[in-house]
């Protein structure tokens, strides 16, 4: 059996219908064992990406303005996907954690990463795969630079026991536990990291 790593961007995971297409693609080939997922992108041209909505919350929190409306829209977006797919994750608990972090430890990179974090949990539940949080296996130095060799060791160790997994793209953490992100579009980098770690054929 080959090992294939697949990566799906925001447009591919923008709504429940797109999730269904992704599921069909993945399950059509049992070699597609490891999946890297982005945050939901635009469903139509005037739509707003979830990452942009999360950053709008961050900007409002930084100005000490209310961001409840934006967070409600984000909740509704994810809830709509879950309800149509018939899966669930503890979404309200995750959003409560986000609100606490915004109040106590304002971090733009943390907020920017939460779309991938939540969306990947939903996709893992839908596929019946294990969710892998890159906070624990994509390693950054304290200056924000990426540690490729440490990441390869930790990602390899995380994925080696697993038959299938969904790995959230775009982010990791430094040695102090602070979330760090790649540049926008960084889920492609995570895909390369995963492919190297599992010695993927494709």
C-alpha positions in Angstrom: 0.0 0.0 0.0 1.2 3.5 -0.9 0.9 6.4 1.5 -0.7 9.5 0.0 -1.0 12.9 1.7 -3.8 15.2 0.5 -4.4 18.8 1.2 -7.7 20.7 0.8 -7.8 24.5 0.8 -10.5 26.8 2.0 -12.7 26.8 -1.1 -12.7 22.9 -1.0 -14.0 23.1 2.6 -16.2 26.1 2.5 -19.5 24.4 3.3 -21.1 21.0 3.8 -21.5 20.3 0.1 -17.8 20.8 -0.4 -17.1 18.5 2.6 -19.1 15.8 0.9 -17.0 16.1 -2.2 -13.8 15.9 -0.2 -15.0 12.8 1.6 -15.8 11.1 -1.7 -12.3 12.0 -3.0 -10.6 10.7 0.1 -12.5 7.5 0.5 -12.3 6.6 -3.1 -8.6 5.7 -2.5 -7.5 3.9 0.7 -4.0 5.1 0.1 -5.1 8.7 1.0 -4.4 8.2 4.6 -3.4 11.7 5.8 -5.3 14.8 5.1 -4.3 18.4 5.7 -7.2 20.9 6.0 -7.6 24.6 5.8 -10.2 26.9 7.3 -13.5 27.5 5.4 -13.0 29.8 2.5 -15.5 31.8 0.5 -18.7 30.1 -0.6 -19.4 32.9 -3.2 -17.6 36.0 -4.4 -19.0 38.4 -1.7 -18.5 35.9 1.1 -15.9 36.4 3.9 -13.3 33.7 4.8 -13.5 32.4 8.3 -9.9 33.4 9.0 -10.7 37.0 8.0 -13.7 36.9 10.4 -11.5 35.6 13.2 -9.0 38.4 12.6 -11.8 40.9 12.7 -12.6 39.6 16.2 -9.0 40.0 17.1 -8.9 43.6 15.8 -12.0 44.5 17.7 -10.7 42.9 20.9 -7.5 44.9 20.5 -9.6 48.1 20.3 -11.7 46.9 23.2 -14.8 46.8 21.1 -17.4 44.1 21.1 -16.9 41.2 18.7 -19.9 39.1 19.7 -21.6 39.6 16.3 -18.6 38.3 14.4 -18.2 35.4 16.7 -21.9 34.5 16.3 -21.5 34.5 12.6 -18.5 32.2 12.9 -20.4 29.9 15.2 -23.4 29.8 12.8 -21.0 29.0 9.9 -19.5 26.0 11.6 -22.8 24.8 13.1 -24.4 24.8 9.7 -21.7 22.6 8.4 -21.9 20.2 11.3 -25.7 20.0 11.2 -25.8 19.2 7.5 -23.1 16.5 7.8 -24.6 15.0 11.0 -21.4 15.3 13.1 -20.6 17.3 16.2 -17.6 18.6 18.1 -17.7 20.7 21.3 -18.0 23.9 19.3 -19.4 26.1 22.1 -16.5 25.0 24.4 -14.0 25.9 21.7 -15.5 29.3 21.2 -15.6 29.9 24.9 -11.9 29.2 25.0 -11.3 31.6 22.2 -13.2 34.4 24.1 -11.1 33.7 27.2 -7.9 33.8 25.2 -9.0 37.1 23.6 -9.6 38.6 27.0 -6.5 37.3 28.7 -3.8 36.9 26.1 -4.4 38.7 22.9 -2.5 36.9 20.1 -3.1 37.5 16.4 -1.5 34.2 15.4 -3.7 32.2 17.8 -6.8 33.8 16.4 -5.7 33.3 12.8 -5.2 29.6 13.5 -8.6 28.8 15.0 -10.4 28.3 11.6 -8.0 25.4 10.7 -8.2 24.0 14.2 -12.0 23.8 14.3 -12.6 22.9 10.6 -10.1 20.0 10.8 -11.9 18.6 13.9 -15.1 18.6 11.9 -13.5 17.0 8.9 -11.9 14.3 11.1 -15.3 13.5 12.8 -16.9 13.3 9.3 -14.3 11.0 7.9 -13.9 8.9 11.1 -10.2 9.8 11.1 -8.0 10.9 14.1 -7.6 14.6 14.5 -4.0 15.8 15.0 -3.4 19.2 16.4 -0.2 20.7 15.0 0.3 22.7 18.2 2.0 19.6 19.5 4.1 18.6 16.5 4.8 21.6 14.2 7.7 23.3 16.0 8.8 26.9 15.9 11.6 28.6 17.7 10.9 31.4 20.2 11.8 34.0 17.5 9.1 32.7 15.3 11.4 30.8 12.9 10.4 27.3 11.8 12.3 24.3 13.2 12.2 21.8 10.4 14.2 18.9 12.0 12.4 19.0 15.3 9.1 19.1 13.5 10.0 16.1 11.4 10.7 14.1 14.5 7.6 15.1 16.4 5.3 14.8 13.4 6.7 11.4 12.5 6.1 10.2 16.1 2.6 11.6 16.1 1.5 10.0 12.8 3.4 6.7 12.9 0.8 4.8 15.1 -2.2 6.2 13.1 -3.9 4.5 10.1 -5.6 7.8 9.1 -5.5 11.3 10.3 -6.6 14.9 9.6 -4.0 17.4 10.5 -4.9 21.1 10.8 -2.8 23.2 8.4 -1.1 26.6 8.8 0.1 26.7 12.4 2.2 25.1 15.1 3.7 26.4 18.4 7.0 27.5 19.9 8.7 26.0 22.9 6.7 28.3 25.2 3.4 27.0 23.9 2.6 30.1 21.9 0.7 29.5 18.7 2.8 30.4 15.6 1.6 30.5 12.0 3.0 30.3 8.6 2.1 33.0 6.0 -1.4 32.9 4.6 -1.7 29.8 2.5 0.6 28.0 4.9 -1.5 24.8 4.9 0.5 23.9 1.8 3.6 24.0 4.0 1.9 21.7 6.5 1.1 19.3 3.7 4.8 19.1 2.8 5.7 18.6 6.5 3.3 15.7 6.8 4.5 14.2 3.5 8.1 14.2 4.7 7.2 12.9 8.2 5.3 9.8 6.8 7.7 9.3 3.8 4.7 9.7 1.5 4.7 8.3 -2.0 2.6 11.2 -3.2 
